[in-house]
Amino acid sequence: MKLFILTHCAVEENYTPQIFKTKKEAQNKMKDMVDSLVYERDSDGDVIDQYTDNFEVYDNRAEIIYPDDTYDCLEIFEVEIDI
């Protein structure tokens, strides 16, 4: 059985990993997290500001660098377990 683990490392805190049954679920969660780390939205969901424009998003990894040299790094790991 394959599982997909989403990790999040940041200068100010480390995020507890989340486990997903499919790669797509993990990727969707990662994209949602990146969106909230890069864009500030109002209560209607409209973008009102951008925290940084220095970010890269890949299939299994995202890196966000802020103007104050802090960062967020998210990564999806695939593991296989026997049950």
ChimeraX commands (.cxc) that place a marker at each C-alpha (Angstrom):
marker #1 position 0.00,0.00,0.00 radius 0.5
marker #1 position 1.33,3.44,-0.91 radius 0.5
marker #1 position 0.88,6.51,1.27 radius 0.5
marker #1 position 1.83,10.11,0.57 radius 0.5
marker #1 position 3.23,12.28,3.36 radius 0.5
marker #1 position 3.13,16.07,3.12 radius 0.5
marker #1 position 5.74,17.83,5.24 radius 0.5
marker #1 position 6.15,21.54,5.92 radius 0.5
marker #1 position 9.32,23.13,7.24 radius 0.5
marker #1 position 9.58,26.83,8.07 radius 0.5
marker #1 position 11.96,29.14,9.89 radius 0.5
marker #1 position 9.44,29.91,12.62 radius 0.5
marker #1 position 7.76,26.53,13.01 radius 0.5
marker #1 position 7.60,22.99,11.74 radius 0.5
marker #1 position 4.30,21.60,10.61 radius 0.5
marker #1 position 3.05,18.19,11.67 radius 0.5
marker #1 position 3.11,15.95,8.57 radius 0.5
marker #1 position -0.18,14.92,7.00 radius 0.5
marker #1 position -0.78,11.52,5.44 radius 0.5
marker #1 position -2.87,10.98,2.30 radius 0.5
marker #1 position -4.02,7.88,0.46 radius 0.5
marker #1 position -3.45,9.38,-2.99 radius 0.5
marker #1 position -0.82,11.60,-4.50 radius 0.5
marker #1 position -3.54,13.88,-5.90 radius 0.5
marker #1 position -4.96,14.53,-2.41 radius 0.5
marker #1 position -1.49,15.42,-1.11 radius 0.5
marker #1 position -0.83,17.69,-4.10 radius 0.5
marker #1 position -4.15,19.48,-3.67 radius 0.5
marker #1 position -3.46,20.11,0.03 radius 0.5
marker #1 position 0.05,21.36,-0.79 radius 0.5
marker #1 position -1.34,23.77,-3.40 radius 0.5
marker #1 position -3.91,25.07,-0.89 radius 0.5
marker #1 position -1.18,25.62,1.69 radius 0.5
marker #1 position 1.07,27.39,-0.83 radius 0.5
marker #1 position -1.82,29.63,-1.82 radius 0.5
marker #1 position -2.39,30.68,1.80 radius 0.5
marker #1 position 1.35,31.26,2.33 radius 0.5
marker #1 position 1.78,33.41,-0.80 radius 0.5
marker #1 position -1.52,35.30,-1.12 radius 0.5
marker #1 position -3.56,37.23,1.39 radius 0.5
marker #1 position -7.27,36.93,0.65 radius 0.5
marker #1 position -10.30,38.79,1.95 radius 0.5
marker #1 position -13.38,37.07,3.39 radius 0.5
marker #1 position -14.77,36.60,-0.15 radius 0.5
marker #1 position -11.62,34.78,-1.25 radius 0.5
marker #1 position -10.34,37.61,-3.44 radius 0.5
marker #1 position -6.60,38.27,-3.44 radius 0.5
marker #1 position -5.86,41.55,-1.66 radius 0.5
marker #1 position -2.07,41.26,-1.26 radius 0.5
marker #1 position 0.88,38.99,-1.97 radius 0.5
marker #1 position 3.39,38.15,0.77 radius 0.5
marker #1 position 6.14,37.30,-1.74 radius 0.5
marker #1 position 6.72,36.76,-5.43 radius 0.5
marker #1 position 9.73,34.50,-4.83 radius 0.5
marker #1 position 8.25,31.00,-4.89 radius 0.5
marker #1 position 8.46,27.83,-6.95 radius 0.5
marker #1 position 5.91,25.02,-7.03 radius 0.5
marker #1 position 6.65,21.57,-8.44 radius 0.5
marker #1 position 4.64,18.33,-8.44 radius 0.5
marker #1 position 6.03,17.16,-5.09 radius 0.5
marker #1 position 7.76,20.24,-3.65 radius 0.5
marker #1 position 7.22,23.95,-3.06 radius 0.5
marker #1 position 9.67,26.59,-1.89 radius 0.5
marker #1 position 8.63,30.06,-0.75 radius 0.5
marker #1 position 11.19,32.74,0.15 radius 0.5
marker #1 position 10.01,35.92,1.87 radius 0.5
marker #1 position 11.62,39.37,1.69 radius 0.5
marker #1 position 12.93,39.00,5.26 radius 0.5
marker #1 position 14.87,35.84,4.21 radius 0.5
marker #1 position 12.50,33.48,6.02 radius 0.5
marker #1 position 11.06,30.56,4.10 radius 0.5
marker #1 position 8.50,27.79,3.86 radius 0.5
marker #1 position 9.33,24.48,2.24 radius 0.5
marker #1 position 6.70,21.81,1.55 radius 0.5
marker #1 position 7.45,18.36,0.23 radius 0.5
marker #1 position 5.49,15.22,-0.57 radius 0.5
marker #1 position 7.13,11.86,0.13 radius 0.5
marker #1 position 5.81,8.57,-1.20 radius 0.5
marker #1 position 6.15,5.57,1.10 radius 0.5
marker #1 position 5.11,1.98,0.69 radius 0.5
marker #1 position 3.96,-0.08,3.63 radius 0.5
marker #1 position 3.04,-3.72,4.01 radius 0.5
marker #1 position -0.21,-4.52,5.76 radius 0.5
marker link #1:1,2 radius 0.2
marker link #1:2,3 radius 0.2
marker link #1:3,4 radius 0.2
marker link #1:4,5 radius 0.2
marker link #1:5,6 radius 0.2
marker link #1:6,7 radius 0.2
marker link #1:7,8 radius 0.2
marker link #1:8,9 radius 0.2
marker link #1:9,10 radius 0.2
marker link #1:10,11 radius 0.2
marker link #1:11,12 radius 0.2
marker link #1:12,13 radius 0.2
marker link #1:13,14 radius 0.2
marker link #1:14,15 radius 0.2
marker link #1:15,16 radius 0.2
marker link #1:16,17 radius 0.2
marker link #1:17,18 radius 0.2
marker link #1:18,19 radius 0.2
marker link #1:19,20 radius 0.2
marker link #1:20,21 radius 0.2
marker link #1:21,22 radius 0.2
marker link #1:22,23 radius 0.2
marker link #1:23,24 radius 0.2
marker link #1:24,25 radius 0.2
marker link #1:25,26 radius 0.2
marker link #1:26,27 radius 0.2
marker link #1:27,28 radius 0.2
marker link #1:28,29 radius 0.2
marker link #1:29,30 radius 0.2
marker link #1:30,31 radius 0.2
marker link #1:31,32 radius 0.2
marker link #1:32,33 radius 0.2
marker link #1:33,34 radius 0.2
marker link #1:34,35 radius 0.2
marker link #1:35,36 radius 0.2
marker link #1:36,37 radius 0.2
marker link #1:37,38 radius 0.2
marker link #1:38,39 radius 0.2
marker link #1:39,40 radius 0.2
marker link #1:40,41 radius 0.2
marker link #1:41,42 radius 0.2
marker link #1:42,43 radius 0.2
marker link #1:43,44 radius 0.2
marker link #1:44,45 radius 0.2
marker link #1:45,46 radius 0.2
marker link #1:46,47 radius 0.2
marker link #1:47,48 radius 0.2
marker link #1:48,49 radius 0.2
marker link #1:49,50 radius 0.2
marker link #1:50,51 radius 0.2
marker link #1:51,52 radius 0.2
marker link #1:52,53 radius 0.2
marker link #1:53,54 radius 0.2
marker link #1:54,55 radius 0.2
marker link #1:55,56 radius 0.2
marker link #1:56,57 radius 0.2
marker link #1:57,58 radius 0.2
marker link #1:58,59 radius 0.2
marker link #1:59,60 radius 0.2
marker link #1:60,61 radius 0.2
marker link #1:61,62 radius 0.2
marker link #1:62,63 radius 0.2
marker link #1:63,64 radius 0.2
marker link #1:64,65 radius 0.2
marker link #1:65,66 radius 0.2
marker link #1:66,67 radius 0.2
marker link #1:67,68 radius 0.2
marker link #1:68,69 radius 0.2
marker link #1:69,70 radius 0.2
marker link #1:70,71 radius 0.2
marker link #1:71,72 radius 0.2
marker link #1:72,73 radius 0.2
marker link #1:73,74 radius 0.2
marker link #1:74,75 radius 0.2
marker link #1:75,76 radius 0.2
marker link #1:76,77 radius 0.2
marker link #1:77,78 radius 0.2
marker link #1:78,79 radius 0.2
marker link #1:79,80 radius 0.2
marker link #1:80,81 radius 0.2
marker link #1:81,82 radius 0.2
marker link #1:82,83 radius 0.2
view
